[in-house]
């Protein structure tokens, strides 16, 4: 007996992560990226302030 071909369910979830590991990893990577960007922004801001007060040269 041959089974009928059934197309894949297009409404089903593609990525299922029951453990939540992917979410934790993405959250940590996002926090790290935001922290690096804030440090760079603070450094840029401080360097601009040093130029204004002529402490740098």
Buried (B, 14 or more C-beta within 10 A) or exposed (E): EEEEEEEEEEEEEEEEEEEEEEEEEEEEEEEEEEEEEEEEEEEEEEEEEEEEEEEEE
